[in-house]
Amino acid sequence: MGNVRTNRVGEEIKKELSQIIQRELKDPRIGFVTVTGVEVSGDLSQAKVFISIFGDEEKQSGTLKALEKAKGFMRTEIGRRVRLRHTPDLLFKVDESVEYGNRIETLLTKIHQEEGEDE
């Protein structure tokens, strides 16, 4: 039963964080960021926020630093919007599944092209 609640809280945090990052953070270091998922611990004390950042390694590190700096503001806003007794601590992680998927797709395309040349 508790698992359902953590999933619901995670989805609500994901929705609110996406809006906060897009509309309210004014830091120029923050580039094109997508919140891909949120995993909330069972006791709702921590939330791992998985983000996808468009750009090179330098852009990604700058965006992560800006998000870390704005963590307090985002946590306050989430506490106000989601109405939890204790707002979870936010831990930002870069979601590399998109890059991994693109790499696999590129490899598959290359294999199909090579098979087409052999015939």
N, C-alpha and C positions, 0 to 999 in steps of 0.2 A: 504494500500500500504506500509506503514511504517513497518507493522508487517512482511512482506516478507523480507524486508531488514534486520531487526533485526535477523530473523531466519538465513539468509544467513551469516551474520557477526558472529553469534554464532557458526555456523557449521565450518566456516573458523578458528575461534579462537580455537575451539576444536581440529581441525586437527593439527594446528601449535603447540599448547600446548603439545599435545601428542608427537610430534617429539622432542620438546625442552626437555621435561622431560626424554624421553628415551635416547637421544643422547648427550645432552649438559650439563646437570646438573651432577656434579661429587660428590655431597654430599653423603657420605656413609650412612647417616640416611634414605635416600630415598630408600624404598623397591620397591616391585612390585606394581606399581600404574597404574590405568587405568582411563582415563578421560571419564566419562560416559555421560556427557552432559554439555552444557553451556547455561545459560539463560541470555540474554543481555537486559538491561532496554531500554525503548523506546527512551530515549535521548542518548543512547550508552555511558553513563557515568560509568556504573557498569556492571560487568559480574560475575554472580554466576557460579563458576566452580564446578561441582559435580564430585567427584573422588571416586573410589573404591580402597581400600588398602588391600592387602593380608597380613594377619598376625594378631597377638594378639593386645590387646589394647595399650600396650607399643610401639609396632612397628608403630601403627597408629598415636599415638601422636608425636612420633619422626619424622615421615614423614611429618605430618602437620606443625611442627615447621620448618623443612628444607624448605618446600615449601613457607612458609611465609617469611623466610629469603631471598629466591631467587626470591621473587615477583617482585622486581624492575628490575632484569635482564630479567625475562620472559616478563614483560610488555614492556621493550625496544625492545626485539626481536620481539614481536607481532606487535608493531608499525612499525618496519622496514619491516616485511614480509607482513602484511595485508594492509598497506597503508591507514590508517585512519587519519583524521585530529587530533582527540583526541583519544588516546588509552584508553579503559575502565579500571577502577580500578578492580583488580581481588579479588574476595572473594571466598575462598576455603571452600567447604562443603563436608562432608563425605556422600556418597550416600549409604544409608542403604537398598535400595530396593533389592539388590542381597541377603543380609543376610535374609531379610524378605521372599523372594521367596524360599530360601533354607529351611527356617523353615516351611513354608507351605507344601513344597514337602515332608519333613520328616514326618510331621503330617499325610499327606494323605497316605504315604507308611505304616505308623503304623496302620492306620485305615483299609487299605486293608489287611494287615497281620492278624489283629484281626478278620476280617470278614471271612477270609480263615480258621482260626482255629475253628470258631463257626460252620462251615458247616460239 
